[in-house]
Amino acid sequence: MKARVDSSSLLRRLRSLNVVVFHPEDQDGQEVIGQLHRIGCRVQAFWPPLDKLPADVDVVFLAVRPEVLSIDLPWLHRESTPPVIAVVTYENPVLVEAVLARKDS
C-alpha cells in the first residue's frame, strides 16, 4: 500500500522555499513571480541574471533567452547550485539545445 502524502506538509515545505527568479520584467516574468507568491514562496527577482546567487536559495527559475546564452554564470556549474528550472517562452531549437547542454556541463 502506498504511503499517503500529507498535502499540508507538502504545502508547508513549498511555502518555505526561497526562490530566485531571473526573468525580464515582462508579462511572462510577472506570471511566474505571481504564481510563486500565490503558493507562498519567498521570491527575489532579478534581470539580468547575477554572477553570484543570493544566500539561502532553494530553487532558481532562469529565463533562457538568446542574450543569456552568452553570459557566464559561474554559480550554474557548481555542485552546490540549487535546482534550476529553465523558463523557455517558445520552442526555439537553439534555446532548447542550450538548456540541455548547460544541464550536462
A tleap script that builds the chain and sets N, CA, C and O, in Angstrom:
source leaprc.protein.ff14SB
mol = sequence {
  NMET LYS ALA ARG VAL ASP SER SER SER LEU
  LEU ARG ARG LEU ARG SER LEU ASN VAL VAL
  VAL PHE HIE PRO GLU ASP GLN ASP GLY GLN
  GLU VAL ILE GLY GLN LEU HIE ARG ILE GLY
  CYS ARG VAL GLN ALA PHE TRP PRO PRO LEU
  ASP LYS LEU PRO ALA ASP VAL ASP VAL VAL
  PHE LEU ALA VAL ARG PRO GLU VAL LEU SER
  ILE ASP LEU PRO TRP LEU HIE ARG GLU SER
  THR PRO PRO VAL ILE ALA VAL VAL THR TYR
  GLU ASN PRO VAL LEU VAL GLU ALA VAL LEU
  ALA ARG LYS ASP CSER
}
set mol.1.N position { 0.831 -1.173 0.000 }
set mol.1.CA position { 0.000 0.000 0.000 }
set mol.1.C position { 0.881 1.244 0.000 }
set mol.1.O position { 1.851 1.317 0.755 }
set mol.2.N position { 0.550 2.225 -0.843 }
set mol.2.CA position { 1.323 3.459 -0.903 }
set mol.2.C position { 1.096 4.302 0.341 }
set mol.2.O position { -0.006 4.362 0.886 }
set mol.3.N position { 2.161 4.943 0.769 }
set mol.3.CA position { 2.020 5.863 1.887 }
set mol.3.C position { 1.261 7.092 1.402 }
set mol.3.O position { 1.529 7.610 0.318 }
set mol.4.N position { 0.343 7.538 2.184 }
set mol.4.CA position { -0.449 8.711 1.824 }
set mol.4.C position { 0.392 9.969 2.047 }
set mol.4.O position { 0.975 10.158 3.115 }
set mol.5.N position { 0.446 10.810 1.041 }
set mol.5.CA position { 1.214 12.037 1.129 }
set mol.5.C position { 0.403 13.067 1.903 }
set mol.5.O position { -0.759 13.319 1.585 }
set mol.6.N position { 1.010 13.649 2.903 }
set mol.6.CA position { 0.360 14.677 3.707 }
set mol.6.C position { 0.442 15.992 2.937 }
set mol.6.O position { 1.494 16.630 2.898 }
set mol.7.N position { -0.674 16.395 2.326 }
set mol.7.CA position { -0.667 17.591 1.480 }
set mol.7.C position { -0.369 18.855 2.272 }
set mol.7.O position { 0.235 19.781 1.730 }
set mol.8.N position { -0.764 18.924 3.512 }
set mol.8.CA position { -0.469 20.118 4.311 }
set mol.8.C position { 1.035 20.222 4.580 }
set mol.8.O position { 1.583 21.322 4.634 }
set mol.9.N position { 1.691 19.087 4.748 }
set mol.9.CA position { 3.137 19.079 4.936 }
set mol.9.C position { 3.850 19.529 3.663 }
set mol.9.O position { 4.803 20.306 3.719 }
set mol.10.N position { 3.382 19.037 2.517 }
set mol.10.CA position { 3.971 19.451 1.243 }
set mol.10.C position { 3.785 20.945 1.017 }
set mol.10.O position { 4.708 21.621 0.563 }
set mol.11.N position { 2.615 21.459 1.325 }
set mol.11.CA position { 2.343 22.879 1.150 }
set mol.11.C position { 3.238 23.722 2.055 }
set mol.11.O position { 3.743 24.763 1.636 }
set mol.12.N position { 3.435 23.274 3.293 }
set mol.12.CA position { 4.336 23.991 4.204 }
set mol.12.C position { 5.745 24.014 3.647 }
set mol.12.O position { 6.428 25.036 3.719 }
set mol.13.N position { 6.191 22.885 3.088 }
set mol.13.CA position { 7.536 22.821 2.507 }
set mol.13.C position { 7.655 23.750 1.305 }
set mol.13.O position { 8.667 24.432 1.152 }
set mol.14.N position { 6.634 23.784 0.451 }
set mol.14.CA position { 6.647 24.696 -0.695 }
set mol.14.C position { 6.710 26.142 -0.232 }
set mol.14.O position { 7.458 26.946 -0.787 }
set mol.15.N position { 5.932 26.468 0.776 }
set mol.15.CA position { 5.885 27.850 1.271 }
set mol.15.C position { 7.176 28.276 1.945 }
set mol.15.O position { 7.422 29.470 2.118 }
set mol.16.N position { 7.998 27.317 2.325 }
set mol.16.CA position { 9.256 27.658 2.989 }
set mol.16.C position { 10.394 27.894 1.993 }
set mol.16.O position { 11.499 28.261 2.393 }
set mol.17.N position { 10.132 27.687 0.704 }
set mol.17.CA position { 11.203 27.813 -0.294 }
set mol.17.C position { 11.612 29.259 -0.529 }
set mol.17.O position { 10.782 30.166 -0.597 }
set mol.18.N position { 12.924 29.439 -0.650 }
set mol.18.CA position { 13.499 30.719 -1.079 }
set mol.18.C position { 13.803 30.578 -2.559 }
set mol.18.O position { 14.663 29.791 -2.953 }
set mol.19.N position { 13.095 31.343 -3.375 }
set mol.19.CA position { 13.180 31.204 -4.823 }
set mol.19.C position { 13.782 32.465 -5.431 }
set mol.19.O position { 13.415 33.584 -5.073 }
set mol.20.N position { 14.716 32.261 -6.360 }
set mol.20.CA position { 15.244 33.370 -7.148 }
set mol.20.C position { 14.721 33.196 -8.563 }
set mol.20.O position { 14.791 32.111 -9.142 }
set mol.21.N position { 14.198 34.283 -9.107 }
set mol.21.CA position { 13.701 34.280 -10.478 }
set mol.21.C position { 14.554 35.244 -11.280 }
set mol.21.O position { 14.595 36.439 -10.988 }
set mol.22.N position { 15.233 34.726 -12.291 }
set mol.22.CA position { 15.971 35.554 -13.236 }
set mol.22.C position { 15.122 35.617 -14.499 }
set mol.22.O position { 15.143 34.708 -15.329 }
set mol.23.N position { 14.379 36.706 -14.625 }
set mol.23.CA position { 13.460 36.846 -15.762 }
set mol.23.C position { 13.245 38.339 -16.015 }
set mol.23.O position { 13.159 39.123 -15.070 }
set mol.24.N position { 13.158 38.733 -17.294 }
set mol.24.CA position { 12.844 40.140 -17.577 }
set mol.24.C position { 11.506 40.530 -16.959 }
set mol.24.O position { 10.661 39.680 -16.681 }
set mol.25.N position { 11.336 41.815 -16.753 }
set mol.25.CA position { 10.080 42.321 -16.175 }
set mol.25.C position { 9.034 42.453 -17.275 }
set mol.25.O position { 8.644 43.559 -17.651 }
set mol.26.N position { 8.586 41.306 -17.786 }
set mol.26.CA position { 7.539 41.293 -18.799 }
set mol.26.C position { 6.371 40.474 -18.272 }
set mol.26.O position { 6.376 40.051 -17.116 }
set mol.27.N position { 5.377 40.252 -19.111 }
set mol.27.CA position { 4.186 39.530 -18.665 }
set mol.27.C position { 4.517 38.117 -18.203 }
set mol.27.O position { 4.000 37.664 -17.182 }
set mol.28.N position { 5.375 37.413 -18.945 }
set mol.28.CA position { 5.746 36.053 -18.540 }
set mol.28.C position { 6.427 36.053 -17.180 }
set mol.28.O position { 6.117 35.220 -16.328 }
set mol.29.N position { 7.345 36.976 -16.976 }
set mol.29.CA position { 8.040 37.071 -15.692 }
set mol.29.C position { 7.083 37.387 -14.557 }
set mol.29.O position { 7.184 36.813 -13.473 }
set mol.30.N position { 6.153 38.301 -14.805 }
set mol.30.CA position { 5.167 38.655 -13.783 }
set mol.30.C position { 4.277 37.465 -13.435 }
set mol.30.O position { 3.895 37.291 -12.278 }
set mol.31.N position { 3.946 36.643 -14.438 }
set mol.31.CA position { 3.108 35.470 -14.182 }
set mol.31.C position { 3.850 34.442 -13.335 }
set mol.31.O position { 3.274 33.871 -12.409 }
set mol.32.N position { 5.125 34.202 -13.642 }
set mol.32.CA position { 5.916 33.247 -12.859 }
set mol.32.C position { 6.021 33.732 -11.413 }
set mol.32.O position { 5.768 32.976 -10.475 }
set mol.33.N position { 6.393 34.989 -11.245 }
set mol.33.CA position { 6.553 35.558 -9.902 }
set mol.33.C position { 5.222 35.562 -9.156 }
set mol.33.O position { 5.168 35.224 -7.974 }
set mol.34.N position { 4.161 35.943 -9.841 }
set mol.34.CA position { 2.833 35.965 -9.217 }
set mol.34.C position { 2.410 34.585 -8.728 }
set mol.34.O position { 1.874 34.452 -7.628 }
set mol.35.N position { 2.649 33.561 -9.539 }
set mol.35.CA position { 2.272 32.202 -9.138 }
set mol.35.C position { 3.084 31.752 -7.927 }
set mol.35.O position { 2.543 31.135 -7.009 }
set mol.36.N position { 4.370 32.057 -7.923 }
set mol.36.CA position { 5.213 31.686 -6.772 }
set mol.36.C position { 4.747 32.396 -5.507 }
set mol.36.O position { 4.749 31.805 -4.427 }
set mol.37.N position { 4.347 33.663 -5.634 }
set mol.37.CA position { 3.807 34.384 -4.477 }
set mol.37.C position { 2.497 33.759 -4.002 }
set mol.37.O position { 2.266 33.647 -2.798 }
set mol.38.N position { 1.636 33.352 -4.941 }
set mol.38.CA position { 0.368 32.719 -4.548 }
set mol.38.C position { 0.603 31.421 -3.786 }
set mol.38.O position { -0.131 31.095 -2.853 }
set mol.39.N position { 1.630 30.688 -4.192 }
set mol.39.CA position { 1.972 29.459 -3.476 }
set mol.39.C position { 2.448 29.786 -2.069 }
set mol.39.O position { 2.237 29.012 -1.135 }
set mol.40.N position { 3.089 30.934 -1.926 }
set mol.40.CA position { 3.600 31.355 -0.622 }
set mol.40.C position { 5.111 31.349 -0.531 }
set mol.40.O position { 5.669 31.524 0.552 }
set mol.41.N position { 5.781 31.147 -1.659 }
set mol.41.CA position { 7.255 31.142 -1.663 }
set mol.41.C position { 7.789 32.551 -1.413 }
set mol.41.O position { 7.127 33.546 -1.707 }
set mol.42.N position { 8.989 32.607 -0.870 }
set mol.42.CA position { 9.710 33.873 -0.742 }
set mol.42.C position { 10.489 34.052 -2.033 }
set mol.42.O position { 11.340 33.227 -2.366 }
set mol.43.N position { 10.204 35.125 -2.761 }
set mol.43.CA position { 10.731 35.310 -4.105 }
set mol.43.C position { 11.595 36.563 -4.185 }
set mol.43.O position { 11.232 37.628 -3.686 }
set mol.44.N position { 12.749 36.402 -4.830 }
set mol.44.CA position { 13.589 37.535 -5.203 }
set mol.44.C position { 13.712 37.486 -6.727 }
set mol.44.O position { 13.992 36.427 -7.289 }
set mol.45.N position { 13.506 38.614 -7.397 }
set mol.45.CA position { 13.559 38.643 -8.850 }
set mol.45.C position { 14.649 39.599 -9.320 }
set mol.45.O position { 14.844 40.674 -8.752 }
set mol.46.N position { 15.353 39.183 -10.369 }
set mol.46.CA position { 16.440 39.974 -10.933 }
set mol.46.C position { 16.451 39.817 -12.448 }
set mol.46.O position { 16.048 38.784 -12.984 }
set mol.47.N position { 16.911 40.842 -13.117 }
set mol.47.CA position { 17.231 40.746 -14.544 }
set mol.47.C position { 18.237 41.827 -14.845 }
set mol.47.O position { 18.007 42.986 -14.499 }
set mol.48.N position { 19.309 41.505 -15.457 }
set mol.48.CA position { 19.748 40.203 -15.946 }
set mol.48.C position { 20.206 39.303 -14.799 }
set mol.48.O position { 20.269 39.745 -13.651 }
set mol.49.N position { 20.529 38.036 -15.105 }
set mol.49.CA position { 20.996 37.113 -14.066 }
set mol.49.C position { 22.265 37.639 -13.390 }
set mol.49.O position { 23.108 38.276 -14.021 }
set mol.50.N position { 22.373 37.360 -12.111 }
set mol.50.CA position { 23.520 37.795 -11.316 }
set mol.50.C position { 24.692 36.829 -11.453 }
set mol.50.O position { 24.504 35.648 -11.745 }
set mol.51.N position { 25.900 37.344 -11.241 }
set mol.51.CA position { 27.096 36.496 -11.251 }
set mol.51.C position { 27.142 35.574 -10.035 }
set mol.51.O position { 27.741 34.499 -10.076 }
set mol.52.N position { 26.497 36.017 -8.951 }
set mol.52.CA position { 26.509 35.256 -7.699 }
set mol.52.C position { 25.080 35.153 -7.185 }
set mol.52.O position { 24.335 36.133 -7.196 }
set mol.53.N position { 24.702 33.956 -6.734 }
set mol.53.CA position { 23.369 33.772 -6.174 }
set mol.53.C position { 23.277 34.386 -4.789 }
set mol.53.O position { 24.256 34.367 -4.042 }
set mol.54.N position { 22.121 34.932 -4.429 }
set mol.54.CA position { 21.915 35.369 -3.048 }
set mol.54.C position { 22.036 34.175 -2.099 }
set mol.54.O position { 21.964 33.025 -2.532 }
set mol.55.N position { 22.216 34.446 -0.828 }
set mol.55.CA position { 22.349 33.376 0.171 }
set mol.55.C position { 21.025 32.632 0.341 }
set mol.55.O position { 19.945 33.189 0.146 }
set mol.56.N position { 21.144 31.362 0.710 }
set mol.56.CA position { 19.998 30.527 1.095 }
set mol.56.C position { 18.934 30.369 0.007 }
set mol.56.O position { 17.739 30.432 0.296 }
set mol.57.N position { 19.357 30.167 -1.225 }
set mol.57.CA position { 18.409 29.955 -2.320 }
set mol.57.C position { 18.125 28.456 -2.437 }
set mol.57.O position { 19.042 27.635 -2.442 }
set mol.58.N position { 16.832 28.114 -2.531 }
set mol.58.CA position { 16.434 26.718 -2.662 }
set mol.58.C position { 16.180 26.305 -4.111 }
set mol.58.O position { 16.440 25.164 -4.492 }
set mol.59.N position { 15.671 27.238 -4.914 }
set mol.59.CA position { 15.312 26.959 -6.309 }
set mol.59.C position { 15.548 28.217 -7.133 }
set mol.59.O position { 15.321 29.332 -6.665 }
set mol.60.N position { 16.012 28.022 -8.380 }
set mol.60.CA position { 16.226 29.135 -9.307 }
set mol.60.C position { 15.363 28.917 -10.543 }
set mol.60.O position { 15.355 27.832 -11.125 }
set mol.61.N position { 14.641 29.953 -10.934 }
set mol.61.CA position { 13.948 29.966 -12.226 }
set mol.61.C position { 14.758 30.886 -13.123 }
set mol.61.O position { 15.011 32.037 -12.768 }
set mol.62.N position { 15.167 30.385 -14.286 }
set mol.62.CA position { 16.041 31.135 -15.185 }
set mol.62.C position { 15.411 31.232 -16.564 }
set mol.62.O position { 15.200 30.221 -17.234 }
set mol.63.N position { 15.111 32.467 -16.985 }
set mol.63.CA position { 14.615 32.679 -18.343 }
set mol.63.C position { 15.767 32.432 -19.301 }
set mol.63.O position { 16.819 33.063 -19.205 }
set mol.64.N position { 15.556 31.511 -20.221 }
set mol.64.CA position { 16.586 31.204 -21.202 }
set mol.64.C position { 16.234 31.963 -22.473 }
set mol.64.O position { 15.275 31.644 -23.176 }
set mol.65.N position { 17.043 32.975 -22.737 }
set mol.65.CA position { 16.850 33.851 -23.888 }
set mol.65.C position { 18.175 33.944 -24.620 }
set mol.65.O position { 19.221 33.653 -24.041 }
set mol.66.N position { 18.148 34.344 -25.882 }
set mol.66.CA position { 19.411 34.425 -26.635 }
set mol.66.C position { 20.500 35.224 -25.926 }
set mol.66.O position { 21.668 34.837 -25.964 }
set mol.67.N position { 20.139 36.327 -25.284 }
set mol.67.CA position { 21.150 37.156 -24.611 }
set mol.67.C position { 21.746 36.477 -23.379 }
set mol.67.O position { 22.836 36.849 -22.945 }
set mol.68.N position { 21.064 35.502 -22.817 }
set mol.68.CA position { 21.564 34.784 -21.646 }
set mol.68.C position { 22.605 33.739 -22.040 }
set mol.68.O position { 23.494 33.411 -21.255 }
set mol.69.N position { 22.489 33.222 -23.251 }
set mol.69.CA position { 23.382 32.152 -23.683 }
set mol.69.C position { 24.849 32.567 -23.680 }
set mol.69.O position { 25.734 31.727 -23.518 }
set mol.70.N position { 25.106 33.853 -23.857 }
set mol.70.CA position { 26.496 34.322 -23.900 }
set mol.70.C position { 27.021 34.761 -22.534 }
set mol.70.O position { 28.197 35.102 -22.407 }
set mol.71.N position { 26.178 34.756 -21.529 }
set mol.71.CA position { 26.591 35.180 -20.181 }
set mol.71.C position { 27.188 33.991 -19.438 }
set mol.71.O position { 26.606 32.907 -19.414 }
set mol.72.N position { 28.357 34.203 -18.830 }
set mol.72.CA position { 28.938 33.160 -17.987 }
set mol.72.C position { 28.332 33.289 -16.597 }
set mol.72.O position { 28.464 34.326 -15.946 }
set mol.73.N position { 27.682 32.255 -16.158 }
set mol.73.CA position { 27.076 32.229 -14.825 }
set mol.73.C position { 27.836 31.204 -13.995 }
set mol.73.O position { 27.489 30.022 -14.012 }
set mol.74.N position { 28.875 31.636 -13.263 }
set mol.74.CA position { 29.722 30.697 -12.529 }
set mol.74.C position { 28.952 29.784 -11.574 }
set mol.74.O position { 29.315 28.619 -11.412 }
set mol.75.N position { 27.915 30.287 -10.950 }
set mol.75.CA position { 27.145 29.502 -9.983 }
set mol.75.C position { 26.429 28.320 -10.644 }
set mol.75.O position { 26.095 27.340 -9.978 }
set mol.76.N position { 26.199 28.419 -11.947 }
set mol.76.CA position { 25.456 27.382 -12.635 }
set mol.76.C position { 26.219 26.067 -12.721 }
set mol.76.O position { 25.611 25.010 -12.893 }
set mol.77.N position { 27.540 26.118 -12.605 }
set mol.77.CA position { 28.375 24.929 -12.794 }
set mol.77.C position { 28.875 24.324 -11.482 }
set mol.77.O position { 29.703 23.413 -11.502 }
set mol.78.N position { 28.392 24.810 -10.363 }
set mol.78.CA position { 28.844 24.290 -9.067 }
set mol.78.C position { 27.936 23.169 -8.594 }
set mol.78.O position { 26.738 23.150 -8.876 }
set mol.79.N position { 28.541 22.234 -7.865 }
set mol.79.CA position { 27.738 21.137 -7.305 }
set mol.79.C position { 26.717 21.628 -6.304 }
set mol.79.O position { 25.661 21.016 -6.141 }
set mol.80.N position { 27.018 22.723 -5.633 }
set mol.80.CA position { 26.128 23.247 -4.602 }
set mol.80.C position { 24.975 24.077 -5.173 }
set mol.80.O position { 24.140 24.574 -4.417 }
set mol.81.N position { 24.922 24.229 -6.492 }
set mol.81.CA position { 23.856 25.019 -7.105 }
set mol.81.C position { 22.505 24.356 -6.842 }
set mol.81.O position { 22.352 23.150 -7.041 }
set mol.82.N position { 21.532 25.141 -6.398 }
set mol.82.CA position { 20.198 24.569 -6.182 }
set mol.82.C position { 19.573 24.186 -7.529 }
set mol.82.O position { 20.099 24.559 -8.578 }
set mol.83.N position { 18.478 23.459 -7.511 }
set mol.83.CA position { 17.819 23.114 -8.771 }
set mol.83.C position { 17.498 24.372 -9.583 }
set mol.83.O position { 17.059 25.388 -9.043 }
set mol.84.N position { 17.728 24.273 -10.893 }
set mol.84.CA position { 17.460 25.384 -11.806 }
set mol.84.C position { 16.355 24.947 -12.763 }
set mol.84.O position { 16.456 23.916 -13.427 }
set mol.85.N position { 15.308 25.748 -12.816 }
set mol.85.CA position { 14.196 25.481 -13.719 }
set mol.85.C position { 14.304 26.470 -14.867 }
set mol.85.O position { 14.206 27.681 -14.669 }
set mol.86.N position { 14.507 25.943 -16.068 }
set mol.86.CA position { 14.621 26.787 -17.255 }
set mol.86.C position { 13.236 27.227 -17.695 }
set mol.86.O position { 12.315 26.416 -17.798 }
set mol.87.N position { 13.101 28.526 -17.953 }
set mol.87.CA position { 11.847 29.082 -18.454 }
set mol.87.C position { 12.091 29.484 -19.903 }
set mol.87.O position { 12.799 30.450 -20.186 }
set mol.88.N position { 11.492 28.726 -20.811 }
set mol.88.CA position { 11.645 28.983 -22.236 }
set mol.88.C position { 10.274 29.392 -22.755 }
set mol.88.O position { 9.314 28.629 -22.648 }
set mol.89.N position { 10.179 30.602 -23.320 }
set mol.89.CA position { 8.868 31.118 -23.710 }
set mol.89.C position { 8.352 30.540 -25.011 }
set mol.89.O position { 7.144 30.535 -25.250 }
set mol.90.N position { 9.238 30.059 -25.846 }
set mol.90.CA position { 8.800 29.427 -27.086 }
set mol.90.C position { 9.796 28.353 -27.463 }
set mol.90.O position { 10.954 28.395 -27.048 }
set mol.91.N position { 9.349 27.398 -28.245 }
set mol.91.CA position { 10.188 26.245 -28.571 }
set mol.91.C position { 11.156 26.561 -29.705 }
set mol.91.O position { 10.945 26.166 -30.851 }
set mol.92.N position { 12.204 27.271 -29.367 }
set mol.92.CA position { 13.269 27.549 -30.311 }
set mol.92.C position { 14.293 26.434 -30.144 }
set mol.92.O position { 14.826 26.267 -29.047 }
set mol.93.N position { 14.589 25.662 -31.192 }
set mol.93.CA position { 15.509 24.533 -31.053 }
set mol.93.C position { 16.882 24.932 -30.504 }
set mol.93.O position { 17.504 24.151 -29.784 }
set mol.94.N position { 17.355 26.120 -30.829 }
set mol.94.CA position { 18.656 26.573 -30.326 }
set mol.94.C position { 18.601 26.747 -28.813 }
set mol.94.O position { 19.531 26.351 -28.109 }
set mol.95.N position { 17.514 27.339 -28.304 }
set mol.95.CA position { 17.386 27.546 -26.862 }
set mol.95.C position { 17.214 26.229 -26.119 }
set mol.95.O position { 17.804 26.028 -25.058 }
set mol.96.N position { 16.409 25.337 -26.673 }
set mol.96.CA position { 16.205 24.031 -26.034 }
set mol.96.C position { 17.529 23.270 -25.980 }
set mol.96.O position { 17.852 22.654 -24.965 }
set mol.97.N position { 18.289 23.312 -27.066 }
set mol.97.CA position { 19.591 22.651 -27.091 }
set mol.97.C position { 20.545 23.275 -26.071 }
set mol.97.O position { 21.305 22.565 -25.412 }
set mol.98.N position { 20.503 24.598 -25.944 }
set mol.98.CA position { 21.360 25.288 -24.963 }
set mol.98.C position { 21.009 24.884 -23.538 }
set mol.98.O position { 21.900 24.695 -22.710 }
set mol.99.N position { 19.723 24.752 -23.247 }
set mol.99.CA position { 19.298 24.318 -21.905 }
set mol.99.C position { 19.839 22.925 -21.621 }
set mol.99.O position { 20.369 22.669 -20.539 }
set mol.100.N position { 19.708 22.038 -22.574 }
set mol.100.CA position { 20.183 20.668 -22.373 }
set mol.100.C position { 21.699 20.623 -22.269 }
set mol.100.O position { 22.229 19.822 -21.500 }
set mol.101.N position { 22.408 21.451 -23.012 }
set mol.101.CA position { 23.870 21.477 -22.947 }
set mol.101.C position { 24.338 21.994 -21.593 }
set mol.101.O position { 25.292 21.460 -21.028 }
set mol.102.N position { 23.691 23.011 -21.068 }
set mol.102.CA position { 24.076 23.557 -19.755 }
set mol.102.C position { 23.796 22.539 -18.654 }
set mol.102.O position { 24.541 22.452 -17.677 }
set mol.103.N position { 22.732 21.780 -18.814 }
set mol.103.CA position { 22.378 20.770 -17.822 }
set mol.103.C position { 23.488 19.719 -17.716 }
set mol.103.O position { 23.801 19.237 -16.627 }
set mol.104.N position { 24.067 19.379 -18.851 }
set mol.104.CA position { 25.082 18.332 -18.885 }
set mol.104.C position { 26.491 18.825 -18.572 }
set mol.104.O position { 27.398 18.014 -18.382 }
set mol.105.N position { 26.688 20.135 -18.516 }
set mol.105.CA position { 28.047 20.634 -18.266 }
set mol.105.C position { 28.380 20.732 -16.808 }
set mol.105.O position { 29.487 21.136 -16.453 }
savepdb mol mol.pdb
quit
